[in-house]
Amino acid sequence: MKIRSTDNINFYFGNNLRLYREAKGLSQSNFAELCNISRAYYGRIERGEHSITLDLCYKISNNLGIHISDLFKDLPD
């Protein structure tokens, strides 16, 4: 079952990731390779279908050139 609910924190987190990645001009494939994860897995993260570890959040933020806390901006309370 795919998660599509806008009440799901993973949905908002994944949307933040997508916005930052696109702002850097990177495709999902290129960015997933930078993070050393599969493109399919990264796509599921952006769609909000997976929760990820803080370790992966840190790796993603480093590859985006942002502070890890930026990934959590504008998430719902």
C-alpha positions in Angstrom: 0.0 0.0 0.0 1.5 3.3 -1.0 1.5 6.2 1.4 -0.1 9.3 -0.1 -1.5 11.0 3.0 -0.4 14.6 3.5 -0.7 13.9 7.3 2.4 11.6 7.0 5.6 13.2 8.2 7.6 11.1 5.6 5.6 12.7 2.8 6.7 16.2 3.9 10.3 15.1 4.6 10.5 13.5 1.1 9.1 16.6 -0.5 11.8 18.7 1.3 14.5 16.3 0.0 13.1 16.7 -3.6 13.1 20.5 -3.4 16.7 20.6 -2.2 17.9 18.0 -4.7 16.2 19.8 -7.6 17.6 23.2 -6.5 21.1 21.6 -6.9 20.1 20.5 -10.4 20.6 16.8 -9.6 18.6 13.9 -10.9 17.4 11.2 -8.5 19.9 8.8 -10.1 22.9 11.1 -9.7 22.0 12.1 -6.2 21.4 8.5 -5.1 24.8 7.6 -6.5 26.4 10.4 -4.5 24.8 9.1 -1.4 25.8 5.5 -2.2 22.2 4.2 -2.2 20.0 2.8 -5.0 17.9 5.2 -7.1 14.8 3.1 -6.3 15.3 3.4 -2.6 16.0 7.1 -2.8 12.8 7.5 -4.9 10.8 5.8 -2.2 12.3 8.2 0.4 11.3 11.2 -1.7 7.8 9.8 -2.1 7.4 9.4 1.7 7.2 5.6 1.5 10.2 5.1 3.9 11.6 6.5 7.1 15.3 6.9 7.1 18.0 6.8 9.8 19.8 9.9 11.1 23.0 8.5 9.6 21.4 8.6 6.1 19.9 12.1 6.8 23.4 13.3 7.7 24.9 11.8 4.5 22.1 13.3 2.4 22.5 16.8 4.0 26.3 16.6 3.4 25.8 15.8 -0.2 23.3 18.6 -0.6 25.7 21.0 1.1 23.2 21.9 3.8 22.9 21.5 7.6 21.0 18.4 8.6 18.4 20.5 10.4 17.4 22.1 7.1 15.9 18.8 6.0 13.4 19.2 8.8 12.3 22.8 8.1 8.7 23.4 7.5 7.6 19.9 8.6 4.1 20.0 10.2 3.9 20.0 14.0 
